[in-house]
Amino acid sequence: MKQVVFIHGGEDFVSYEAYLKDLKALTPGIEYFLPRKRWRATMPDRLGEGYQVFTPEMPNKQNAHYEEWKIWFEKMLPFLEDDVILVGHSLGGIFLPKYLSENIFPRKIKAVVLVSPPYDSEGLEPPLADFVLTKPLTQFAEQAPNIYIVHGDQDPVVPHSHAEKYIKELPGAKLITIRGGDHFNQPEFPELVELIKSI
């Protein structure tokens, strides 16, 4: 049984006051209040038998704090086995390299897939606060023999230039640029399914 862990995105604010200001300024459309099906929820069905898929709900994703995410992430570790595939999307995509740069993972990692990962605060609104990379990313690279950066060239949230920064920092990583791809909040993500099955 192959194990895959998906860490979703979120927002990171410099203060509670900044979070409240952003919340008050938000003008949501009706889609914010209706059930939304995202690809993370469809992954168990798309990957099929032979995969055990973990999709933890990380704490307070609207006002995320790295230490809270770290505590919750580590609660899952006893259930993981060697050759796990770790996938992080958006804020989850910077959480994994940060965590693996600062901590020794207790299992052998088969691959890490970062989807639309921020590298720093350039072009981000709000800018990163708690989720700032510990550099160099040497320990991350040593623990993850296969690193994939998946990024859309039309991402309006995290510019594609962030993927290029990861590639400079991690020369062994593989960049997969999806032409016309945005921030990947859609219900299906066939390119990611295909990638995971190929690992």
Backbone torsions as a table, in degrees:
resi	resn	phi	psi	omega
1	MET	NA	119.7	177.7
2	LYS	-84.9	136.8	179.6
3	GLN	-105.4	136.5	176.8
4	VAL	-130.4	131.5	178.6
5	VAL	-114.2	127.5	177.1
6	PHE	-110.1	122.9	175.1
7	ILE	-108.4	117.7	-174.7
8	HIS	-77.1	179.3	179.6
9	GLY	-90.1	-173.3	-179.8
10	GLY	176.8	-169.7	178.3
11	GLU	-124.7	146.3	-172.9
12	ASP	-126.2	120.3	-176.7
13	PHE	-116.8	152.3	-179.0
14	VAL	-72.5	-22.1	179.8
15	SER	-157.5	163.7	176.5
16	TYR	-63.7	-35.7	179.6
17	GLU	-64.2	-39.2	177.7
18	ALA	-64.7	-38.8	177.0
19	TYR	-62.4	-47.3	179.6
20	LEU	-62.0	-40.0	178.8
21	LYS	-61.3	-44.3	179.2
22	ASP	-65.3	-41.7	-179.9
23	LEU	-62.1	-43.0	179.3
24	LYS	-67.4	-33.8	-177.3
25	ALA	-79.2	-17.6	-177.3
26	LEU	-65.3	132.0	174.6
27	THR	-115.8	89.6	-174.1
28	PRO	-78.1	149.2	170.7
29	GLY	-86.6	174.7	-177.4
30	ILE	-60.2	-27.6	-178.1
31	GLU	-62.4	-21.2	177.9
32	TYR	-68.6	-20.9	-173.4
33	PHE	-110.0	-0.9	178.2
34	LEU	-106.2	155.8	178.4
35	PRO	-59.5	134.5	179.9
36	ARG	-119.7	128.1	178.2
37	LYS	-97.6	119.9	179.4
38	ARG	-112.9	162.1	-174.8
39	TRP	-59.5	-28.3	-179.4
40	ARG	-60.9	-36.3	-179.8
41	ALA	-72.9	-26.6	-177.6
42	THR	-89.7	-10.5	-174.7
43	MET	-58.4	-42.6	179.1
44	PRO	-55.6	-42.5	179.2
45	ASP	-70.0	-40.2	-176.8
46	ARG	-70.3	-36.4	178.8
47	LEU	-76.4	-34.1	174.1
48	GLY	81.4	-168.4	-178.7
49	GLU	-63.1	150.3	-178.4
50	GLY	97.6	-6.9	178.4
51	TYR	-122.1	134.8	169.5
52	GLN	-106.9	116.9	-171.6
53	VAL	-108.3	122.9	176.6
54	PHE	-101.1	127.7	177.9
55	THR	-130.7	67.1	-176.8
56	PRO	-64.0	141.6	172.0
57	GLU	-85.6	110.2	-178.3
58	MET	-75.8	150.2	-173.5
59	PRO	-64.5	137.6	167.8
60	ASN	48.6	54.9	-173.7
61	LYS	-63.4	-23.1	178.4
62	GLN	-74.6	-20.8	177.3
63	ASN	-143.9	67.3	-169.5
64	ALA	-73.8	146.0	174.3
65	HIS	-129.3	130.6	-174.8
66	TYR	-55.2	-45.0	-175.8
67	GLU	-61.5	-38.1	177.5
68	GLU	-65.2	-43.6	179.2
69	TRP	-64.6	-39.2	179.4
70	LYS	-61.9	-45.8	180.0
71	ILE	-60.2	-46.3	-176.7
72	TRP	-69.8	-40.9	177.6
73	PHE	-57.6	-43.4	-177.8
74	GLU	-69.4	-21.5	175.0
75	LYS	-65.8	-24.4	-178.0
76	MET	-84.8	-22.8	-171.2
77	LEU	-55.8	-37.2	179.5
78	PRO	-61.3	-18.6	-177.7
79	PHE	-91.6	-5.4	-176.4
80	LEU	-94.4	153.3	-179.8
81	GLU	-120.8	173.3	177.6
82	ASP	-60.9	153.8	178.8
83	ASP	69.2	30.1	176.2
84	VAL	-71.9	147.8	174.2
85	ILE	-106.4	123.4	-179.9
86	LEU	-105.3	129.2	-179.4
87	VAL	-124.9	127.1	176.7
88	GLY	-123.3	133.4	179.8
89	HIS	-113.2	130.4	176.0
90	SER	58.2	-117.4	179.5
91	LEU	-61.8	-33.3	173.6
92	GLY	-64.0	-24.3	179.1
93	GLY	-76.9	-18.1	172.3
94	ILE	-99.3	-24.6	177.7
95	PHE	-59.3	-47.1	-175.8
96	LEU	-62.3	-50.8	178.3
97	PRO	-64.2	-33.4	177.0
98	LYS	-65.0	-48.8	-178.9
99	TYR	-61.0	-46.5	-176.0
100	LEU	-74.2	-15.7	173.9
101	SER	-82.3	-20.6	-175.2
102	GLU	-109.3	-12.7	-173.7
103	ASN	-138.2	152.2	174.1
104	ILE	-90.9	120.7	-179.8
105	PHE	-74.3	135.1	-173.3
106	PRO	-78.2	-2.3	-179.6
107	ARG	-126.9	160.2	174.5
108	LYS	-74.3	130.1	-179.4
109	ILE	-97.3	129.4	177.2
110	LYS	-81.6	-43.5	-179.9
111	ALA	-161.4	155.6	171.5
112	VAL	-123.8	128.2	178.3
113	VAL	-115.8	120.2	179.1
114	LEU	-107.4	118.2	-177.4
115	VAL	-106.3	119.9	-178.9
116	SER	49.1	50.4	-175.5
117	PRO	-83.6	131.5	169.8
118	PRO	-70.2	146.3	177.5
119	TYR	-104.6	-37.9	177.2
120	ASP	-152.6	-163.7	-175.3
121	SER	-90.1	-0.7	-177.2
122	GLU	-60.0	121.1	178.4
123	GLY	76.5	7.1	-178.5
124	LEU	-100.2	143.5	174.9
125	GLU	-139.7	112.9	1.6
126	PRO	-75.3	160.4	176.2
127	PRO	-69.2	159.7	179.0
128	LEU	-65.8	146.5	178.1
129	ALA	-121.7	-79.0	179.7
130	ASP	-75.9	-29.2	-172.7
131	PHE	-93.3	67.2	178.9
132	VAL	-110.8	131.5	-176.1
133	LEU	-63.1	141.9	169.8
134	THR	-92.4	112.9	-175.8
135	LYS	-109.9	154.2	0.3
136	PRO	-72.3	166.6	-177.8
137	LEU	-90.8	29.0	-175.6
138	THR	-58.3	-48.7	-177.7
139	GLN	-65.5	-35.3	175.3
140	PHE	-60.3	-50.1	-178.4
141	ALA	-63.0	-36.7	-179.9
142	GLU	-66.9	-31.8	-177.7
143	GLN	-87.5	-18.5	-176.6
144	ALA	-119.6	96.0	-177.1
145	PRO	-66.9	-23.1	179.3
146	ASN	-127.2	114.8	179.2
147	ILE	-121.7	128.6	178.3
148	TYR	-120.3	133.3	174.4
149	ILE	-111.0	116.3	179.8
150	VAL	-109.8	121.1	-175.3
151	HIS	-144.6	139.9	174.8
152	GLY	-84.7	143.6	-179.5
153	ASP	-80.6	-2.2	177.3
154	GLN	-119.8	27.5	-176.8
155	ASP	-68.8	116.9	-179.1
156	PRO	-85.7	-7.3	-176.2
157	VAL	-100.2	-52.1	178.2
158	VAL	-120.3	108.7	-177.6
159	PRO	-57.5	149.1	-180.0
160	HIS	-58.7	-23.5	179.3
161	SER	-59.7	-25.0	177.6
162	HIS	-66.0	-38.5	177.3
163	ALA	-62.3	-40.1	179.9
164	GLU	-65.3	-33.5	177.1
165	LYS	-66.5	-39.7	176.8
166	TYR	-62.0	-41.1	-178.7
167	ILE	-65.0	-37.1	176.5
168	LYS	-65.6	-40.1	-178.7
169	GLU	-75.8	-30.7	-176.5
170	LEU	-124.0	79.4	-174.0
171	PRO	-61.6	-19.9	178.1
172	GLY	-84.8	-7.6	-179.1
173	ALA	-74.3	156.2	179.3
174	LYS	-110.1	127.8	179.0
175	LEU	-96.0	126.5	174.8
176	ILE	-116.6	106.8	179.4
177	THR	-96.4	124.5	179.8
178	ILE	-98.2	113.1	-178.1
179	ARG	-64.5	128.5	-178.6
180	GLY	79.0	0.2	-178.4
181	GLY	-74.0	140.9	178.3
182	ASP	-103.2	-131.9	-177.9
183	HIS	-94.1	7.1	172.7
184	PHE	59.6	57.4	173.8
185	ASN	-105.5	16.1	-175.8
186	GLN	-78.8	166.2	-179.5
187	PRO	-67.4	-31.5	-176.8
188	GLU	-123.3	148.7	-179.6
189	PHE	-142.8	71.0	-174.2
190	PRO	-60.8	-32.4	179.9
191	GLU	-63.2	-38.0	179.6
192	LEU	-72.2	-38.9	176.1
193	VAL	-58.6	-46.4	-179.3
194	GLU	-62.6	-42.2	179.8
195	LEU	-62.1	-48.5	-177.9
196	ILE	-61.7	-42.2	179.3
197	LYS	-65.4	-24.6	-178.4
198	SER	-83.3	-14.3	-175.5
199	ILE	-79.2	NA	NA
